[in-house]
């Protein structure tokens, strides 16, 4: 394989990219599918909803830490073998979660599940960038958001319907089954994409040097933070939405998934529009407009919340706008962050994913720890995340001028 990408992306999703999208969707599946079950899990394990919300934060912390290992390993041993290992671990941990009898064991197995699922977050980005240039990589990342966006739509709906037929443990049987199916598909159909000339020795000094250089690379760092804090806003929403919708606005758990799915649909629609707009506009231009719009929407939502005039319709309008903008921000910021990292894509993808998950875990923890029976914890944390994301994006774009 040569140093330059050998594929050109059309508006159709090729089979290899479809598989990458499904692998990337595995982590959101494990995040979103059990959201409607939070009150039931808390009751069954004799704990509080806040403690169950923190199992989501623990999953995100596990994802953040694990990605730092998958990056260097995938740059040394290729993309496929580490991915297979991660899928095996994810599947085993998912089965184990379903047998837990207390919140401590639930938290530990969720961390193990995250260590497996992290492979699906890191490696597909590296596989895409192995084969595509910056603009086509942005298109590819926008296209797989069609798959990733479908996961938040379907997962809570399926989770809510499973609860009508069975208990919360069955949700994790289904998640484990998805892991096994993807393990088989990856084994049979994925080809190795790491070029021999890009293999990086697995030496501690080399790994540390690569990470240090990435932290010094201002363009990479600030584009990653723009994507990371945008994702943190999404995780704040994911973590806080069961309490806001079910406990504050008294939405039935079986209907929660439909409201959650409506916001995810906005993410999907915007990402697909963004993929087509890349034929006319640069990733930098789309990122700039989306971040300005997102900041305006969320600040208006925060003001309405502080003066006490927001209701479920106002919250939904704000969240739909936020998610639509995120459909433009995530793929373009990610592609721009990786654009100059061809010689260390695995490490760069890992660090970017770690920053995203770490920001997301902190945001989710902030929401779950803020005990206030209103929309304020979610909206305030969301506004903070969007503001930092906007500032990071401004800084990165100025670096390119």
C-alpha positions in Angstrom: 0.0 0.0 0.0 1.3 3.4 -0.8 1.6 6.5 1.4 -1.5 8.1 -0.2 -5.1 7.0 0.2 -6.2 4.7 -2.6 -9.9 5.0 -2.3 -12.3 7.7 -3.5 -15.6 8.1 -1.7 -18.9 8.5 -3.6 -22.2 9.3 -2.0 -23.0 5.6 -1.5 -21.8 3.9 1.7 -19.4 1.1 0.6 -19.5 -2.3 2.5 -16.2 -1.7 4.4 -17.5 1.7 5.6 -20.8 0.1 6.7 -18.9 -2.3 8.9 -16.8 0.5 10.4 -20.1 2.4 11.1 -21.5 -0.6 12.9 -18.4 -1.1 14.9 -18.4 2.6 15.9 -22.1 2.2 16.9 -21.3 -0.5 19.4 -20.3 1.9 22.2 -23.4 4.1 21.8 -25.5 1.0 21.9 -24.0 0.0 25.2 -24.6 3.6 26.4 -28.1 4.3 25.2 -30.0 1.0 25.3 -30.2 0.8 29.1 -31.2 4.4 29.7 -35.0 3.7 30.0 -34.1 1.1 32.7 -32.3 3.4 35.1 -35.2 3.6 37.6 -35.8 -0.2 37.4 -32.1 -1.1 37.8 -31.9 1.2 40.8 -34.9 -0.5 42.4 -33.6 -4.0 41.6 -30.1 -3.3 43.0 -31.4 -1.3 46.0 -29.6 1.9 45.1 -30.3 5.4 43.9 -30.8 6.6 40.3 -27.7 8.8 40.8 -25.6 5.8 41.4 -26.9 4.1 38.2 -26.2 7.3 36.3 -22.7 7.1 37.5 -22.3 3.7 35.9 -22.6 5.6 32.7 -19.8 7.9 33.7 -17.7 4.9 34.7 -18.2 3.5 31.2 -17.0 6.7 29.7 -13.9 6.9 31.9 -13.1 3.3 30.9 -13.5 4.2 27.3 -11.2 7.2 27.7 -8.4 5.2 29.4 -8.7 2.2 27.1 -8.3 4.2 23.9 -4.8 5.3 24.9 -3.7 1.6 24.7 -5.5 0.7 21.5 -3.9 3.5 19.5 -0.3 2.5 19.8 -1.2 -1.2 19.6 -3.1 -0.7 16.3 -0.2 1.3 14.9 2.1 -1.7 15.7 0.0 -4.8 15.1 -2.5 -3.5 12.6 -6.1 -2.6 12.8 -7.8 -6.0 12.8 -6.2 -8.0 15.6 -6.8 -5.4 18.4 -10.3 -4.9 17.1 -11.0 -8.6 17.4 -9.6 -8.7 21.0 -11.8 -5.7 21.9 -15.0 -7.3 20.5 -14.3 -10.5 22.5 -13.8 -8.6 25.7 -16.9 -6.5 25.0 -19.1 -9.5 24.4 -17.9 -11.3 27.6 -18.4 -8.3 29.8 -21.9 -7.6 28.4 -23.0 -11.1 29.4 -21.4 -10.6 32.8 -23.3 -7.3 33.4 -26.6 -9.1 33.1 -25.8 -11.3 36.2 -24.7 -8.5 38.6 -26.5 -8.3 41.9 -25.2 -4.9 43.2 -24.2 -1.6 41.8 -20.5 -2.1 42.6 -20.3 -5.2 40.3 -22.4 -3.4 37.7 -19.8 -0.6 37.7 -16.8 -2.9 37.4 -18.3 -4.9 34.5 -19.3 -1.7 32.8 -15.7 -0.6 32.9 -14.6 -4.0 31.4 -17.3 -3.6 28.8 -15.9 -0.1 28.0 -12.3 -1.5 27.6 -13.7 -3.8 24.9 -15.9 -1.3 23.2 -13.1 1.3 23.0 -11.6 -0.7 20.1 -14.6 0.1 18.1 -14.2 3.8 18.8 -10.5 4.1 18.0 -9.8 1.8 15.1 -12.6 2.6 12.6 -11.4 6.3 12.5 -7.9 5.1 11.8 -9.1 2.7 9.1 -11.0 5.5 7.4 -8.0 7.8 7.5 -5.7 5.0 6.3 -7.6 5.0 3.0 -9.1 8.5 2.5 -7.9 12.1 2.3 -9.2 14.8 4.6 -12.3 15.9 2.7 -13.4 12.3 1.9 -12.6 11.3 5.5 -15.0 14.0 6.7 -17.6 12.6 4.2 -17.0 9.1 5.5 -17.4 10.2 9.1 -20.6 12.0 8.2 -21.9 8.9 6.4 -21.2 6.6 9.4 -23.1 9.1 11.6 -26.1 7.8 9.7 -25.5 4.4 11.4 -24.3 5.9 14.7 -27.3 8.2 14.7 -29.6 5.3 14.2 -28.3 3.7 17.3 -29.5 6.4 19.8 -32.9 6.3 18.0 -33.3 2.5 18.1 -31.5 1.6 21.3 -33.7 3.4 23.9 -36.8 2.4 21.9 -35.7 -1.2 21.9 -34.7 -1.0 25.5 -38.0 0.5 26.5 -39.9 -2.3 24.6 -37.7 -5.0 26.1 -38.8 -3.7 29.6 -42.4 -4.3 28.6 -41.6 -8.0 27.9 -38.8 -8.8 30.2 -36.4 -7.3 32.8 -33.4 -5.0 32.4 -31.0 -7.9 32.3 -32.3 -8.9 28.9 -31.1 -5.6 27.5 -27.5 -6.7 28.1 -28.1 -10.1 26.5 -29.0 -8.3 23.3 -26.0 -6.0 23.6 -23.7 -9.0 24.0 -25.3 -10.7 21.0 -24.6 -7.6 18.9 -20.9 -7.9 20.0 -20.7 -11.5 18.9 -22.3 -10.8 15.5 -19.8 -8.0 14.8 -16.9 -10.2 16.0 -17.9 -12.8 13.3 -18.4 -10.1 10.6 -15.0 -8.5 11.4 -13.3 -11.9 11.3 -14.7 -12.8 7.9 -14.9 -9.5 6.0 -12.4 -6.9 7.4 -9.1 -6.5 5.6 -6.0 -5.0 7.2 -5.4 -1.3 6.1 -2.3 -0.4 8.0 0.5 0.1 5.4 3.8 -1.6 6.3 5.7 1.7 6.1 3.4 3.1 8.7 4.0 0.4 11.3 5.3 2.0 14.5 7.4 0.1 17.0 5.7 -0.6 20.3 8.3 1.1 22.5 7.3 3.1 25.6 9.6 6.0 24.6 8.1 6.1 21.1 4.6 6.0 22.5 5.3 8.8 25.0 7.0 10.9 22.4 4.0 10.6 20.0 1.6 11.6 22.7 3.8 14.5 23.8 4.1 15.7 20.2 0.3 15.5 19.7 -0.3 17.6 22.8 2.1 20.2 21.4 0.3 20.2 18.0 -2.1 23.0 18.5 -4.2 22.4 15.5 -4.8 18.7 16.5 -5.3 19.5 20.1 -7.9 22.3 19.6 -9.8 20.5 16.9 -9.9 17.5 19.2 -11.2 19.6 22.1 -13.8 21.2 19.8 -15.1 17.7 19.0 -14.5 16.5 22.6 -16.6 19.2 24.3 -19.3 18.9 21.7 -19.5 15.2 22.5 -19.4 16.1 26.2 -22.6 18.0 25.7 -24.1 14.9 24.1 -23.0 12.8 27.0 -24.4 15.3 29.5 -27.7 15.0 27.6 -27.5 11.2 27.5 -26.7 11.0 31.2 -29.3 13.5 32.4 -32.1 12.8 30.0 -33.7 9.9 31.9 -34.1 12.0 35.0 -35.2 15.1 33.1 -37.8 13.4 30.9 -39.0 10.6 33.2 -38.8 12.2 36.6 -39.2 15.9 35.9 -41.5 15.9 32.9 -43.1 12.6 33.8 -42.6 10.9 30.4 -43.3 7.2 30.5 -40.2 5.0 30.1 -41.8 3.3 27.0 -42.1 6.8 25.4 -38.7 8.1 26.5 -37.0 6.3 23.6 -39.1 8.2 21.0 -38.2 11.6 22.4 -34.6 10.5 22.6 -34.8 9.2 19.0 -36.2 12.4 17.7 -33.1 14.2 18.9 -30.9 11.5 17.3 -32.8 11.9 14.0 -31.7 15.6 13.9 -28.1 14.4 14.3 -28.5 11.9 11.4 -30.2 14.4 9.1 -27.7 17.1 9.7 -24.7 14.8 9.2 -26.0 13.6 5.9 -26.7 17.2 4.7 -23.2 18.0 5.9 -21.7 15.1 3.9 -23.2 16.6 0.7 -22.3 20.2 1.5 -18.7 19.1 1.6 -18.9 18.9 -2.2 -19.2 22.7 -2.1 -17.8 24.0 1.2 -14.6 23.2 3.2 -14.8 21.4 6.5 -13.5 24.5 8.2 -16.4 26.6 6.9 -19.1 24.0 7.9 -17.5 23.7 11.4 -17.4 27.5 11.9 -21.1 28.0 11.0 -22.3 25.0 13.0 -20.5 26.1 16.1 -21.8 29.7 16.0 -25.3 28.4 15.6 -25.0 25.8 18.3 -23.7 28.3 20.8 -26.6 30.7 20.1 -29.2 28.0 20.5 -27.9 26.7 23.8 -27.3 30.1 25.4 -30.9 31.0 24.6 -32.0 27.8 26.2 -30.0 28.6 29.3 -31.5 32.0 29.6 -35.0 30.6 29.4 -34.2 28.0 32.0 -32.7 30.6 34.4 -35.8 32.8 34.2 -38.1 29.8 34.6 -40.0 29.9 31.3 -38.7 26.7 29.8 -40.9 23.6 29.5 -40.5 20.2 27.8 -41.2 21.7 24.4 -38.5 24.3 24.9 -36.0 21.7 26.1 -36.8 19.5 23.1 -36.3 22.5 20.7 -33.0 23.3 22.3 -31.8 19.7 22.2 -32.9 19.2 18.6 -30.9 22.3 17.5 -27.9 21.2 19.6 -27.9 17.7 18.0 -28.3 19.0 14.5 -25.3 21.3 14.9 -23.4 18.4 16.4 -24.0 16.5 13.1 -21.8 19.0 11.4 -19.3 19.6 14.2 -18.1 16.0 15.0 -17.1 14.7 11.6 -15.5 17.9 10.4 -13.6 18.5 13.6 -12.4 14.9 13.7 -11.3 14.9 10.1 -9.4 18.2 10.5 -7.7 16.9 13.7 -6.4 13.8 11.9 -5.5 15.6 8.6 -1.8 15.9 9.4 -1.3 12.7 11.5 -0.9 10.1 8.8 2.3 8.7 10.3 0.6 8.1 13.7 -3.1 7.7 13.0 -3.8 5.1 15.6 -2.2 7.1 18.4 -3.9 10.4 17.2 -7.3 8.7 16.9 -6.8 7.2 20.4 -5.9 10.5 22.0 -8.8 12.3 20.3 -11.2 9.6 21.4 -9.8 9.7 25.0 -10.3 13.5 25.1 -13.9 13.1 23.9 -14.7 10.3 26.4 -13.0 12.1 29.3 -14.8 15.3 28.6 -18.0 13.3 28.3 -17.5 11.4 31.5 -16.8 14.7 33.4 -20.0 16.3 31.9 -22.1 13.2 32.7 -20.7 13.1 36.3 -21.5 16.8 36.7 -25.1 16.3 35.7 -25.6 13.2 37.8 -24.1 14.9 40.9 -26.2 18.0 40.6 -29.3 17.1 42.6 -31.9 19.5 41.3 -35.3 18.3 40.1 -35.4 20.6 37.1 -33.8 21.0 33.7 -31.2 23.4 35.0 -28.4 20.8 35.7 -28.6 19.5 32.1 -28.9 22.9 30.4 -26.2 24.5 32.4 -23.7 21.7 31.8 -24.6 21.6 28.2 -24.0 25.4 27.9 -20.6 25.1 29.5 -19.6 22.3 27.1 -20.8 24.2 24.0 -18.9 27.3 25.1 -15.6 25.5 25.5 -16.2 23.6 22.3 -16.8 26.9 20.5 -13.7 28.5 21.9 -11.6 25.5 21.0 -12.9 25.6 17.4 -12.2 29.3 17.1 -8.6 28.7 18.3 -8.1 25.8 15.9 -9.5 27.7 12.9 -7.2 30.6 13.6 -4.2 28.3 13.6 -5.0 27.3 10.0 -5.2 31.0 8.8 
